[in-house]
Amino acid sequence: MSLKAKKICIVGISLARGGAERAMALQSKIFTDLGYEVHIIILNDDIDYPFAGKIFNLGKTKKGKDNFLKRFWRMHQIRKYVNQHNFDFLVDHRPKDEYFKELLYAKYAYQHLKNRIYIVHSARKETYLTDKPHKISSIYNKNYATVAVSNYIKTELLPEYGIEKITQIYNPFYEVKENAMGEFPEILKDKKYILSYGRLVDATKDFRFLIRSFEASRLWQHHIHLVIMGKGPDLPMLKDYAQQTQARDKILFLPFQKEPFSIIKNSRFVTLTSNYEGFPMVLLESLSLGTPVISLDIKSGPSEIIQHQKNGLLVKNRDENDFANAMKLMWNDEALYAEIKKNTSLSLSKFSLSTITTQWKDLLENTSV
């Protein structure tokens, strides 16, 4: 017997800044297109990405310094909201870094919800498995399902801590139409450049490694620029760090763009140097626009997207010279570059909106999960 999901609640920190948040916004559109009534609860008043459905923005209630009582009050508002609307499913995208807080969510805010789905967006266990990863399985295993955004998270990370009922569904991406490419900045016109973009949190994204690798590549001596695009708390530090390198005059910082696609499309290639990811959307977005990619072969994500020397380059070791050599190879070897660029759409079908939509529909309408 199939459960017809009528109402779905999506919960997250915000609808801005990062790949997980973009995926959450896209998910609201997927569920709406499937005919479900969608509600979104966000904890911060921060919206960059277009979404579908009704929004309950708890971020607008934040005033002054935050504390436990204010956080518990917001949790109580979530409890009231989900009880009032009697949702068929709740899909939770929040990072889960404190065990006690997650106990409160499970036993209080979500107490009467039978069909909870937690999405794990990162391979860093502390981000989604709390400070007590061996105890968190008792919460996860009472859910309808846990969705892992990469095969590594499904097969290695979550089972290690006793989490069951795991489904692997990749984050979706939309194919960008020509009229939604976004404006191309004047500062980049007539420039040759390499691009890296994302939330400017260096502990996660390791932009300093990228800056050192770019300096080691000597590509800047040939009037090639490195463009770092995004916003985040480490922007001042990264600008200062770049100024201390020989390549400083060829390193540009651009602000976050809601529609960055013309900038991505016109870059020679896009790089990813993160310390950890779940499923890096920057790689999919770049490949879908015909832009080759170079990525460190970190545990979760890149190797599920990139076929080495087919649609991009995977760098095995976190070594500045190795990454610099990959950048030089991608820039200088025209035959290899042409072959990689030709194959950028290779195997993107498994990440397509239609494929991801079908997988979510199967999960939500299958009571045997």
C-alpha positions in Angstrom: 0.0 0.0 0.0 1.4 3.4 -1.0 1.4 6.4 1.4 0.3 9.5 -0.4 2.3 12.3 1.1 0.1 15.4 1.2 2.2 17.8 3.3 5.9 18.0 3.7 7.9 20.2 6.0 11.5 21.0 5.2 13.7 22.3 8.0 17.1 24.0 7.6 19.3 26.8 8.9 18.8 29.1 5.9 18.2 29.3 2.2 21.5 31.0 1.5 25.3 30.7 1.2 26.1 27.0 0.5 25.5 24.0 -1.6 23.4 22.2 1.0 21.2 25.3 1.2 20.8 25.5 -2.6 19.9 21.8 -2.6 17.3 22.4 0.0 15.8 25.2 -2.1 15.7 22.9 -5.1 14.1 20.2 -3.1 11.2 22.5 -2.2 10.6 22.8 -5.9 10.8 19.1 -6.5 8.3 18.4 -3.9 6.0 21.1 -5.2 6.2 19.8 -8.7 5.3 16.4 -7.4 2.0 17.9 -6.1 2.9 18.0 -2.4 2.1 20.9 -0.1 5.5 22.2 1.0 6.4 24.2 4.1 9.9 25.4 4.9 11.2 26.3 8.4 14.4 28.2 8.6 16.3 29.3 11.7 18.2 32.3 10.2 16.7 35.1 8.2 18.9 34.5 5.2 17.5 33.8 1.8 19.4 33.8 -1.4 18.0 30.9 -3.4 14.6 30.7 -5.0 12.3 28.2 -3.3 8.7 26.9 -3.5 6.1 26.6 -0.8 5.2 28.4 2.4 8.0 29.7 4.6 8.1 29.9 8.4 11.1 32.2 9.0 12.1 32.0 12.7 15.2 34.1 11.9 13.0 37.2 11.9 12.3 36.6 15.6 16.0 36.8 16.5 16.9 40.0 18.5 19.9 40.7 20.6 22.4 38.1 21.9 21.3 34.5 21.5 21.1 32.1 24.4 19.6 28.7 25.5 16.2 30.1 26.4 15.8 31.9 23.0 16.9 28.7 21.2 14.4 26.6 23.2 11.7 29.2 22.4 12.4 28.7 18.7 12.3 24.9 19.2 8.9 25.3 20.9 7.7 27.3 17.9 8.8 24.5 15.6 6.9 22.0 17.8 3.7 24.1 17.6 4.0 24.6 13.9 4.5 20.9 13.0 1.7 19.8 15.4 -0.6 22.4 13.9 0.0 21.3 10.3 0.0 17.6 10.8 2.7 16.9 8.2 3.1 13.6 6.5 6.9 14.0 6.3 9.5 16.2 7.8 12.8 16.5 6.0 15.6 17.9 8.2 18.7 19.4 6.6 20.1 21.0 9.7 23.7 20.2 10.8 23.6 18.1 14.0 26.6 18.9 16.1 25.3 18.7 19.7 23.8 15.4 21.0 21.7 17.1 23.8 20.2 19.5 21.3 19.2 16.7 19.0 17.6 14.8 21.9 15.4 17.9 22.4 14.5 18.1 18.8 13.6 14.4 18.6 11.8 14.1 21.9 10.2 17.5 22.0 10.1 19.5 18.8 9.5 16.5 16.6 7.8 14.3 19.2 4.6 13.5 17.4 6.1 13.1 13.9 6.2 9.5 12.7 7.9 10.1 9.4 11.1 12.0 9.9 13.9 12.0 7.3 17.4 13.4 8.2 19.7 14.3 5.4 23.5 14.0 5.9 25.3 16.6 3.8 28.9 16.2 5.1 31.5 13.4 5.5 32.7 15.2 8.6 31.1 13.1 11.4 31.1 16.0 13.9 28.8 18.0 11.6 25.9 15.6 11.4 26.6 12.9 14.0 27.1 15.3 17.0 29.8 15.2 19.7 28.5 11.7 20.6 28.5 9.8 17.3 28.1 6.4 18.9 24.9 7.5 20.7 23.3 9.4 17.9 22.2 6.2 16.1 19.3 5.8 18.7 17.8 9.0 17.3 18.5 8.4 13.6 17.2 4.8 13.7 13.7 6.0 14.8 13.4 8.0 11.6 11.5 6.9 8.5 14.9 7.1 6.7 18.3 8.7 6.6 19.3 10.2 3.3 23.0 10.2 2.4 24.1 12.6 -0.3 27.0 10.4 -1.4 27.9 6.8 -1.6 30.8 7.2 0.9 28.4 8.6 3.5 25.9 5.7 2.9 28.4 2.8 2.8 31.2 3.9 5.2 30.4 6.8 7.4 26.9 6.1 8.7 27.1 2.3 9.1 30.2 2.7 11.3 28.0 4.3 13.9 25.2 1.9 13.7 22.8 4.0 11.6 20.3 1.9 9.6 17.6 2.5 7.0 20.0 4.6 4.8 19.0 5.7 1.3 21.5 7.4 -1.0 20.1 10.3 -3.1 22.3 12.8 -4.7 21.6 16.5 -4.4 19.8 17.8 -7.6 20.9 20.5 -9.9 18.9 22.5 -12.4 20.2 23.0 -16.0 20.6 26.7 -16.3 18.8 28.5 -19.1 20.6 31.1 -21.1 18.4 33.9 -19.8 19.3 33.0 -16.2 23.1 33.0 -16.5 23.6 36.1 -14.4 25.5 39.2 -15.3 29.2 38.9 -16.2 31.3 41.3 -14.1 33.1 44.1 -15.8 36.3 43.3 -13.8 36.6 39.9 -15.5 36.1 41.1 -19.1 39.2 40.3 -21.2 40.7 38.3 -18.4 41.9 34.7 -18.4 41.0 33.1 -15.1 40.6 30.0 -13.0 37.6 29.9 -10.6 36.9 28.6 -7.1 33.7 29.4 -5.3 31.8 28.6 -2.1 31.3 29.6 1.5 34.5 31.4 2.7 35.2 29.1 5.7 38.8 28.1 5.3 38.6 25.2 7.8 36.2 23.5 5.4 37.2 24.8 1.9 41.0 25.3 2.4 41.3 28.3 0.0 44.8 28.9 1.5 45.9 25.6 0.0 44.5 26.7 -3.4 46.3 30.1 -3.1 49.6 28.4 -2.4 49.0 26.0 -5.2 48.2 28.8 -7.6 51.4 30.6 -6.6 53.4 27.4 -7.1 51.9 26.9 -10.6 53.4 30.2 -11.8 50.4 30.6 -14.1 50.1 34.1 -12.7 53.3 35.0 -14.6 51.3 34.5 -17.8 48.6 37.0 -16.8 46.2 34.2 -15.6 44.1 35.1 -12.7 42.7 33.1 -9.8 39.2 34.2 -8.9 37.7 33.3 -5.5 34.0 34.0 -5.3 31.8 33.9 -2.2 31.1 35.4 1.2 32.0 34.2 4.7 33.8 35.0 7.9 37.3 34.3 6.5 37.2 36.8 3.6 39.4 39.4 5.3 41.9 36.7 6.4 42.0 35.2 2.9 42.5 38.6 1.2 45.4 39.3 3.6 46.9 35.9 3.0 46.7 36.4 -0.8 48.5 39.7 -0.5 51.5 38.0 1.1 52.1 35.8 -2.0 54.0 36.6 -5.2 50.7 36.0 -7.1 48.9 38.7 -5.2 48.2 41.0 -8.2 46.5 38.1 -10.0 44.2 36.9 -7.2 40.7 38.5 -7.3 37.9 38.2 -4.8 34.3 38.5 -6.0 31.3 38.7 -3.7 28.6 36.0 -3.6 26.5 35.9 -6.7 22.9 34.6 -6.7 23.3 33.7 -10.4 27.0 33.0 -10.9 26.6 30.9 -14.0 28.1 33.2 -16.6 31.2 33.5 -14.4 31.5 29.7 -14.1 30.9 29.2 -17.8 33.6 31.6 -18.8 36.3 30.2 -16.5 39.0 28.0 -17.9 38.2 25.5 -15.2 36.9 25.3 -11.6 38.8 24.0 -8.6 37.8 22.3 -5.4 40.3 22.0 -2.5 38.0 21.3 0.5 39.2 19.4 3.5 35.8 17.6 3.4 32.5 17.7 1.6 29.4 15.7 1.3 28.4 16.1 -2.3 30.1 19.2 -3.8 27.6 21.0 -5.9 30.2 23.3 -7.5 31.6 20.3 -9.5 28.1 19.4 -10.9 27.2 23.0 -11.6 30.5 23.6 -13.4 30.3 20.4 -15.5 26.7 21.1 -16.5 27.9 24.4 -17.9 30.6 22.8 -19.9 33.5 23.9 -17.6 36.1 21.3 -16.7 37.0 20.8 -13.0 40.1 19.9 -10.9 39.5 18.5 -7.5 41.4 17.0 -4.6 40.2 13.4 -4.3 38.7 13.8 -0.8 36.7 11.0 0.7 33.2 12.0 -0.2 31.9 13.3 -3.5 34.5 14.2 -6.2 35.3 10.6 -7.3 31.5 10.0 -7.7 31.4 12.9 -10.2 34.8 13.1 -11.8 36.3 10.5 -14.1 40.0 11.3 -14.1 41.2 12.8 -17.4 37.7 12.2 -18.9 35.6 15.1 -17.5 38.1 16.6 -15.1 41.2 15.9 -13.0 41.4 14.2 -9.6 44.5 15.0 -7.5 45.1 12.2 -5.1 47.3 13.9 -2.5 46.9 17.2 -0.7 50.2 18.4 -2.1 50.6 21.9 -3.4 53.0 20.9 -6.1 50.7 18.1 -7.3 47.8 20.5 -7.5 49.9 23.1 -9.2 51.0 20.6 -11.8 47.3 19.6 -12.4 46.5 23.3 -12.9 49.3 23.7 -15.4 48.4 20.6 -17.2 44.7 21.7 -17.6 45.8 25.1 -18.8 48.6 24.1 -21.2 47.7 20.8 -22.7 45.2 21.9 -25.3 44.4 18.4 -26.6 43.7 17.1 -23.1 41.6 20.2 -22.3 39.6 19.8 -25.4 38.9 16.2 -24.7 37.9 16.9 -21.0 35.7 19.9 -22.1 33.9 17.6 -24.7 33.1 15.2 -21.9 31.9 17.6 -19.2 28.4 16.2 -19.5 29.6 12.7 -19.1 27.4 10.7 -16.7 25.5 13.7 -15.5 22.2 11.9 -16.1 22.3 10.2 -12.7 22.4 13.6 -11.1 19.6 15.1 -13.2 16.5 16.6 -11.8 14.2 13.9 -13.3 16.3 11.1 -11.7 16.5 12.7 -8.3 12.8 13.5 -8.4 11.9 9.9 -9.1 14.1 8.7 -6.2 12.5 11.1 -3.8 9.0 10.1 -5.0 9.9 6.4 -4.5 11.1 7.1 -1.0 8.2 9.2 0.1 5.6 6.8 -1.3 7.1 3.6 -0.2 5.9 2.6 3.3 8.2 -0.5 3.3 11.3 1.6 3.8 
